């Protein structure tokens, strides 16, 4: 588990199975290969931690390999001329991940896993504010939020996704880890709202007709609330159901 210390720029690491399962600092941490003095953005995918900050007045973008405990192979750190506030997984047309995109409200730098630039000429300026969370990749789609909207951009088409933007005085948008067709938003009036990621409606699409279906799809699923559509494509709406996985 990785995070950054804003005031120092240190990359912090916790081993959740260390200390007999109680958690312990990773050996050698904190890490700071760029001598950062402040931290600005962090995200991780496929054992790689992409992070950014400033060393004095100089912005930096870098990659840490969680598997080796050192900087990623390639041309890291990457030259960058702005201070990123967010980082997300770079999409491919085929729907896989390919490195990371560092952004602020108006600028973007996308890099492959070796630190080489990626060309996304059709990708928009995200307009993501400090209070919004990192954009999220699902297949070739990127879901992201501004204060006023939930938006989606598709690398496969080079265009905004159909049925977007969603109007929602929004702080964060999160993809449901158990159902990639479901988005959760936290909006300014204080509401938690679910959205069908494909149709753009206020009801999540569900891949499950029962709690048993959740368990069958993922035997490691933990007890909790899951979107359940008891009659599949029938007229009954999706309901958020508290599933007790200990019975399976």
C-alpha positions in Angstrom: 0.0 0.0 0.0 1.5 3.4 -1.1 0.7 7.0 -0.4 2.6 10.3 -0.3 3.3 12.7 2.5 2.2 16.1 1.1 4.6 18.3 3.1 7.8 16.3 2.3 7.1 14.5 -1.0 8.1 11.2 0.6 6.6 8.0 -0.9 5.3 5.9 2.0 4.7 2.2 1.9 2.9 -0.2 4.2 3.2 -4.0 4.0 -0.3 -5.2 5.1 0.9 -8.7 5.9 4.0 -7.6 7.8 4.3 -7.8 11.6 2.3 -11.1 11.6 -0.6 -9.6 9.6 -0.8 -6.4 11.7 1.0 -4.3 9.0 4.5 -2.9 9.0 6.5 -0.3 7.0 8.1 -1.6 3.9 11.9 -2.0 4.1 13.7 1.1 3.2 10.7 3.4 3.2 10.1 6.4 3.0 11.3 6.6 -0.6 12.1 9.8 -2.4 14.2 9.2 -5.5 13.6 12.7 -6.9 14.3 14.6 -3.7 10.7 16.0 -3.8 9.8 18.6 -1.3 6.0 18.5 -1.9 3.7 15.8 -3.2 0.9 16.5 -5.7 -0.5 13.2 -7.2 -0.3 9.4 -6.9 -2.0 6.4 -8.3 -1.0 2.8 -8.9 -1.7 0.0 -11.4 -0.1 -3.4 -12.0 2.5 -3.2 -9.3 3.6 0.3 -10.6 3.1 3.4 -8.5 3.0 6.6 -10.6 3.5 9.8 -8.6 4.3 13.5 -9.0 5.4 16.5 -7.0 7.9 19.3 -6.9 11.5 19.4 -6.0 11.7 23.0 -4.9 10.1 24.8 -7.8 10.7 22.0 -10.4 7.8 19.6 -11.2 8.6 15.9 -11.4 6.8 12.8 -12.6 8.1 9.4 -11.8 7.3 5.7 -11.4 8.1 3.2 -8.6 8.1 -0.6 -9.1 6.4 -2.1 -6.1 7.7 -5.6 -7.0 11.3 -4.6 -7.1 11.3 -1.8 -4.5 13.0 0.6 -6.9 12.3 3.1 -9.7 10.7 1.6 -12.8 12.9 0.6 -15.7 13.0 3.0 -18.6 13.3 6.8 -18.9 12.0 7.7 -15.5 11.8 10.3 -14.1 10.0 12.0 -17.0 10.5 15.6 -17.9 7.3 17.6 -17.2 6.5 21.3 -17.3 3.5 21.5 -15.0 2.7 20.2 -11.5 0.1 17.3 -11.9 -2.8 17.2 -9.5 -4.1 13.8 -10.7 -2.8 10.7 -12.4 -4.7 7.8 -14.1 -4.1 4.7 -16.1 -3.6 5.5 -19.8 -6.0 3.5 -22.0 -5.5 1.7 -25.3 -8.0 1.4 -28.1 -8.2 -2.3 -27.3 -9.2 -1.6 -23.7 -6.0 -2.4 -21.8 -3.8 -0.1 -19.7 -0.6 1.3 -21.0 1.3 3.5 -18.5 -0.1 6.7 -17.0 -1.5 10.2 -17.7 -0.5 13.0 -15.5 -2.9 16.0 -15.6 -3.9 19.2 -14.0 -7.0 21.2 -15.0 -5.6 22.3 -18.4 -2.4 20.2 -19.1 -1.8 16.5 -19.8 1.3 14.3 -20.2 0.7 10.6 -21.0 3.6 8.2 -20.8 3.9 4.4 -21.5 5.4 2.1 -18.9 9.0 3.0 -20.1 8.4 6.7 -19.7 8.0 7.4 -23.4 5.3 9.9 -24.5 1.9 8.7 -25.8 -0.1 10.6 -28.3 -3.7 11.2 -27.4 -4.5 14.1 -29.7 -8.3 13.6 -29.2 -8.2 13.3 -25.4 -9.9 16.3 -23.7 -8.6 18.7 -21.1 -10.1 17.1 -18.1 -10.9 20.2 -16.0 -10.5 18.1 -12.9 -10.2 20.2 -9.7 -8.3 19.6 -6.5 -11.4 18.3 -4.8 -12.1 15.6 -7.5 -10.6 12.1 -7.3 -8.3 10.5 -9.9 -10.0 9.6 -13.2 -10.5 5.8 -13.6 -10.0 3.6 -16.6 -12.5 0.8 -17.4 -11.6 -0.9 -20.7 -11.0 1.9 -23.2 -13.1 4.4 -21.2 -12.0 7.0 -18.8 -14.5 8.2 -16.2 -13.8 11.5 -14.5 -15.5 14.4 -12.7 -15.5 18.1 -12.5 -17.5 20.1 -10.0 -20.6 20.2 -12.3 -20.4 17.0 -14.3 -19.5 13.3 -14.4 -17.8 12.7 -17.8 -16.5 9.9 -19.9 -14.0 9.7 -22.7 -13.5 6.6 -24.9 -10.1 5.9 -26.4 -11.7 3.5 -28.8 -13.7 6.2 -30.5 -11.7 9.3 -29.6 -14.9 10.9 -28.4 -17.1 11.5 -25.4 -19.0 8.4 -24.4 -22.7 8.3 -25.4 -25.2 9.6 -22.7 -22.5 11.8 -21.1 -22.0 14.2 -19.4 -24.1 13.4 -16.4 -25.2 16.5 -14.5 -24.3 16.2 -10.8 -22.7 18.8 -8.5 -20.0 16.3 -8.1 -16.8 15.8 -6.0 -15.9 12.2 -6.8 -16.9 9.4 -9.2 -15.9 5.8 -8.3 -16.3 2.7 -10.4 -18.0 -0.1 -8.3 -15.2 -2.8 -7.8 -17.8 -5.6 -8.1 -19.6 -4.2 -11.1 -17.8 -2.0 -13.7 -21.1 -0.9 -15.2 -22.0 0.9 -12.0 -20.7 4.4 -10.9 -21.0 5.9 -7.5 -20.8 9.7 -7.0 -20.5 12.0 -4.0 -22.2 15.2 -4.8 -22.4 18.7 -3.3 -25.9 18.4 -1.7 -24.6 15.5 0.3 -26.0 12.6 -1.7 -24.3 9.3 -2.7 -25.8 8.4 -6.1 -25.4 5.4 -8.3 -25.4 5.6 -12.1 -25.6 3.1 -14.9 -22.2 3.7 -16.6 -23.5 2.7 -20.0 -27.0 4.2 -20.1 -26.2 7.3 -17.9 -29.3 6.7 -15.8 -29.7 6.9 -12.0 -29.9 3.1 -11.6 -26.9 0.8 -11.7 -26.8 -2.0 -14.2 -26.1 -5.2 -12.3 -24.3 -8.3 -13.4 -25.8 -10.3 -10.5 -29.2 -11.7 -9.9 -28.4 -12.9 -6.3 -25.8 -12.8 -3.6 -24.9 -16.3 -4.7 -24.1 -14.9 -8.1 -21.7 -12.4 -6.6 -19.9 -15.3 -4.8 -19.9 -17.4 -7.9 -18.2 -14.6 -9.9 -15.7 -13.9 -7.1 -15.3 -16.5 -4.4 -13.1 -14.0 -2.5 -15.9 -11.4 -2.4 -16.4 -10.1 1.2 -19.7 -9.4 2.9 -21.1 -6.0 2.0 -23.6 -4.2 -0.2 -23.9 -5.3 -3.8 -26.2 -4.2 -6.6 -28.6 -7.1 -7.3 -31.1 -7.3 -10.1 -33.3 -10.3 -9.2 -34.9 -10.7 -12.5 -32.0 -9.8 -14.8 -33.3 -7.7 -17.7 -36.9 -7.9 -16.3 -38.9 -5.1 -15.0 -37.7 -5.2 -11.4 -35.2 -2.4 -10.6 -31.7 -3.0 -9.2 -31.6 -3.0 -5.4 -28.5 -2.5 -3.2 -28.5 -5.7 -1.1 -26.4 -6.5 2.0 -24.9 -9.9 1.1 -23.5 -12.2 3.9 -20.7 -14.1 2.1 -20.0 -16.3 5.1 -22.9 -18.5 4.2 -21.3 -19.7 0.9 
